[in-house]
Amino acid sequence: QGIFLLLVYTLLLSLPYLALREFQGEEGRRVIIAAHMIETGDWVVPSVEGTPYLKKPPFFNWALAAFFTLSGQISEYTARLVSIAAAFLCALSLSFLWFKISEVKDLWFILPGLIFLTFSEVLGKSIKAEIDMTFTLFVTLSFVSWFYFYEVRQKPGLGWGVSCFFLGISFLTKGVQAPFFF
């Protein structure tokens, strides 16, 4: 029930603003790269109009292409759903950690997720087809998994392993700055 409420809260905060404005910043480039990946089948080297685009790693483009393929359409709406999904999963992971380490076992376990979703920066990033929210998700998952396995479950090897896995995905999302957030 709490997870459902967290999802509804995420959608209420995000969906009304998805089609509010056209693509801004790098959103268009990300969509073009993902569409090109689907069209050509080349999922390894991102490119824009036939020219390799190697300024950013490919994970976010893969996520966009996956959403486009699953939905069957390429649009501003589906492109921005990736960031909404990342915001929800980030809030869910924070709520999960709170549930595991606190005495709260009722519906209030979602409180950290609700608070996270109301930060102005999160609200802004979750309605854009940009890398930032997805990057935030994987950095958060690396912290949450490290703390949960290392501190709560007392399994340091598993904590470092899972944490480094998510840190690796964050590296594939935004680049070399990922380890510096850890």
C-alpha positions as CSV (number, residue, x, y, z in Angstrom):
1,Q,0.0,0.0,0.0
2,G,2.8,2.4,0.8
3,I,4.6,1.7,-2.4
4,F,1.4,2.4,-4.3
5,L,1.0,5.7,-2.5
6,L,4.6,6.6,-3.3
7,L,4.0,5.9,-6.9
8,V,0.7,7.9,-7.0
9,Y,2.5,10.8,-5.3
10,T,5.3,10.7,-7.9
11,L,2.9,10.7,-10.7
12,L,0.8,13.5,-9.2
13,L,3.9,15.7,-8.9
14,S,5.3,14.9,-12.4
15,L,2.7,14.0,-14.9
16,P,1.0,17.4,-15.1
17,Y,4.3,19.0,-16.2
18,L,5.5,16.5,-18.8
19,A,4.0,18.2,-21.8
20,L,4.2,21.7,-20.4
21,R,7.2,22.7,-22.5
22,E,9.2,21.5,-25.4
23,F,12.6,19.9,-25.1
24,Q,15.2,22.1,-23.5
25,G,19.0,21.8,-23.2
26,E,20.3,18.4,-24.1
27,E,16.9,16.6,-24.1
28,G,16.6,16.6,-27.9
29,R,20.1,15.2,-28.4
30,R,19.4,12.3,-26.0
31,V,16.2,11.5,-27.8
32,I,17.9,11.6,-31.3
33,I,20.7,9.3,-30.1
34,A,18.2,6.8,-28.6
35,A,16.0,6.9,-31.7
36,H,19.1,6.3,-33.9
37,M,20.1,3.3,-31.7
38,I,16.6,1.8,-32.3
39,E,16.7,2.6,-36.0
40,T,20.2,1.3,-36.8
41,G,20.5,-1.4,-34.1
42,D,23.9,0.1,-33.1
43,W,23.7,0.1,-29.3
44,V,27.4,0.4,-28.7
45,V,28.5,3.7,-30.3
46,P,26.0,6.6,-29.8
47,S,25.8,8.9,-32.8
48,V,24.0,12.1,-33.9
49,E,23.3,12.3,-37.7
50,G,25.9,9.7,-38.4
51,T,28.7,11.3,-36.3
52,P,29.8,9.4,-33.2
53,Y,28.8,11.2,-30.0
54,L,31.2,10.2,-27.3
55,K,30.8,13.1,-24.8
56,K,28.6,11.1,-22.5
57,P,28.4,7.3,-21.8
58,P,25.6,5.4,-23.4
59,F,23.5,4.1,-20.4
60,F,20.9,6.9,-20.4
61,N,20.5,6.5,-24.2
62,W,19.9,2.8,-23.6
63,A,17.3,3.5,-21.0
64,L,15.5,6.0,-23.4
65,A,15.6,3.5,-26.2
66,A,14.2,0.8,-23.9
67,F,11.3,3.0,-22.9
68,F,10.7,4.0,-26.6
69,T,10.7,0.3,-27.6
70,L,8.3,-0.7,-24.7
71,S,5.9,2.1,-25.3
72,G,6.0,1.8,-29.1
73,Q,6.4,5.6,-29.6
74,I,9.1,8.2,-29.4
75,S,7.8,11.4,-27.8
76,E,8.5,14.0,-25.2
77,Y,6.2,12.2,-22.9
78,T,7.9,8.8,-23.1
79,A,11.3,10.4,-23.1
80,R,10.6,12.1,-19.8
81,L,9.1,9.0,-18.2
82,V,12.6,7.6,-17.8
83,S,13.4,10.4,-15.3
84,I,10.0,10.0,-13.5
85,A,10.8,6.3,-13.1
86,A,14.2,7.1,-11.8
87,A,12.8,9.6,-9.3
88,F,10.3,7.0,-8.1
89,L,12.9,4.3,-7.7
90,C,15.2,6.6,-5.9
91,A,12.4,7.6,-3.4
92,L,11.5,3.9,-3.0
93,S,15.1,3.0,-2.2
94,L,15.3,5.7,0.5
95,S,12.0,4.5,1.9
96,F,13.2,0.9,1.9
97,L,16.3,1.8,3.8
98,W,14.3,3.8,6.4
99,F,12.0,0.8,6.8
100,K,14.9,-1.5,7.4
101,I,16.8,0.7,9.9
102,S,14.0,2.4,11.8
103,E,11.2,1.3,14.2
104,V,8.6,2.6,11.6
105,K,6.7,-0.4,10.3
106,D,3.5,1.3,9.3
107,L,2.6,3.4,6.3
108,W,5.0,6.2,7.4
109,F,8.0,4.2,6.1
110,I,7.5,6.1,2.8
111,L,8.2,9.5,4.5
112,P,11.9,9.7,3.3
113,G,10.7,9.0,-0.3
114,L,7.9,11.7,0.0
115,I,10.4,14.2,1.3
116,F,12.9,13.4,-1.5
117,L,10.3,13.9,-4.2
118,T,9.4,17.3,-2.9
119,F,12.9,18.8,-3.3
120,S,12.7,21.5,-5.9
121,E,15.8,20.1,-7.7
122,V,14.2,16.7,-7.9
123,L,10.9,18.1,-9.1
124,G,12.8,19.9,-11.9
125,K,15.0,17.0,-12.9
126,S,12.3,14.4,-12.8
127,I,10.3,16.0,-15.6
128,K,13.2,16.3,-18.1
129,A,14.7,13.7,-20.4
130,E,18.1,14.4,-19.0
131,I,20.8,12.2,-17.5
132,D,20.7,13.8,-14.0
133,M,17.8,11.9,-12.4
134,T,19.0,8.5,-13.7
135,F,22.5,9.3,-12.4
136,T,21.0,10.3,-9.0
137,L,19.2,7.0,-8.9
138,F,22.3,4.9,-9.3
139,V,24.5,7.0,-7.0
140,T,21.7,6.7,-4.4
141,L,21.4,3.0,-4.9
142,S,25.2,2.7,-4.4
143,F,24.9,4.5,-1.0
144,V,21.8,2.7,0.1
145,S,23.1,-0.7,-0.9
146,W,26.4,-0.1,0.8
147,F,24.8,1.1,4.0
148,Y,22.2,-1.7,4.1
149,F,24.6,-4.6,3.4
150,Y,27.7,-3.2,5.2
151,E,26.0,-1.7,8.3
152,V,22.6,-3.4,8.7
153,R,23.2,-6.9,7.4
154,Q,26.9,-6.9,8.5
155,K,28.1,-8.3,5.1
156,P,30.9,-5.9,4.0
157,G,31.9,-7.9,0.9
158,L,28.3,-7.9,-0.4
159,G,28.0,-4.3,0.5
160,W,31.0,-3.2,-1.5
161,G,30.1,-5.6,-4.4
162,V,26.6,-4.3,-4.8
163,S,27.6,-0.7,-4.2
164,C,30.4,-0.9,-6.8
165,F,27.9,-2.5,-9.3
166,F,25.6,0.5,-9.0
167,L,28.6,2.9,-9.0
168,G,29.6,1.3,-12.3
169,I,26.2,1.9,-13.8
170,S,26.3,5.5,-12.6
171,F,29.7,5.7,-14.4
172,L,28.0,4.4,-17.6
173,T,25.3,7.0,-17.1
174,K,27.3,10.2,-16.6
175,G,31.0,9.5,-16.7
176,V,34.0,9.8,-14.5
177,Q,32.4,12.0,-11.8
178,A,30.4,9.0,-10.4
179,P,33.1,7.7,-8.0
180,F,33.5,11.2,-6.5
181,F,30.0,11.2,-5.3
182,F,30.7,8.0,-3.4
